[in-house]
Amino acid sequence: MHIPVLQKNFGEATRGDTLEHHFNVYNNGLDTLNILEMSPSCPCIIANINQNKIAPNDSAIIHVFYHTATKMGYDEKELLVKSDGFPPQLTIRLTAEIRANSHK
């Protein structure tokens, strides 16, 4: 399993925003790669993958949604991706600086 980019810094965001990003997952092995589990460190992170079985020399996309409604200040979350390949797990890190809504 290969995920070339394992971090996304969203920069500044407004509290209540839903931030989105996608990560490419590659199978550089000789057998089908099975994505077994994706475990976020917080219920504020939702992750979907377009295919759980990735053929050799193929790829899939993990789409991540980061809900900031209950967050404030610097925030760092993780998404653990487990597979039957090598390495058996990789960690994606998400960071943002959450600011209050500005009502005038």
Residue pairs with C-beta under 8 A, 6 or more apart in sequence:
1 25
1 26
1 27
1 29
1 33
1 35
1 81
1 83
1 85
1 86
1 87
1 88
1 90
2 25
2 26
2 27
2 28
3 23
3 24
3 25
3 26
3 62
3 81
3 90
3 92
4 24
4 26
5 23
5 24
6 23
6 90
6 91
6 92
6 93
7 92
7 93
7 94
7 95
8 21
8 23
8 64
8 92
8 93
8 94
8 95
9 95
9 96
10 19
10 21
10 66
10 94
10 95
10 96
11 96
11 97
12 96
12 97
12 99
13 19
13 68
13 96
13 97
13 98
13 99
14 68
14 98
14 99
14 100
14 101
14 102
15 68
15 69
15 71
15 72
15 98
15 99
15 100
15 101
16 68
16 69
16 101
17 68
18 65
18 66
18 67
18 68
19 65
19 66
19 68
19 94
19 96
20 63
20 64
20 65
20 66
21 63
21 64
21 66
21 94
22 61
22 62
22 63
22 64
23 61
23 62
23 64
23 92
24 59
24 60
24 61
24 62
25 33
25 35
25 49
25 54
25 59
25 60
25 61
25 62
25 81
26 54
26 58
26 59
27 33
27 54
27 55
27 56
27 57
27 58
27 59
27 85
28 56
28 57
29 56
29 85
29 86
30 56
31 56
32 53
32 54
32 55
32 56
33 53
33 54
33 56
33 83
33 84
33 85
34 52
34 53
34 54
34 83
34 84
34 85
35 49
35 52
35 53
35 54
35 60
35 81
35 82
35 83
36 82
36 83
36 84
37 80
37 81
37 82
38 47
38 49
38 62
38 79
38 80
38 81
38 82
39 79
39 80
39 82
40 46
40 47
40 77
40 78
40 79
40 80
41 77
41 78
41 79
41 80
42 77
44 66
44 67
44 68
44 69
44 70
44 71
44 77
45 64
45 65
45 66
45 67
45 77
45 79
45 94
46 64
46 65
46 67
47 62
47 63
47 64
47 65
47 79
48 62
48 63
49 60
49 61
49 62
49 63
50 60
50 61
50 63
51 60
52 60
54 60
62 79
62 81
62 92
64 79
64 92
64 94
66 77
66 94
66 96
68 75
68 96
68 98
71 96
71 98
72 98
72 100
73 97
73 98
74 95
74 96
74 97
74 98
75 95
75 96
75 97
75 98
76 93
76 94
76 95
77 93
77 94
77 95
78 91
78 92
78 93
78 94
79 91
79 92
79 94
80 89
80 90
80 91
80 92
81 89
81 90
81 91
81 92
82 88
82 89
83 89
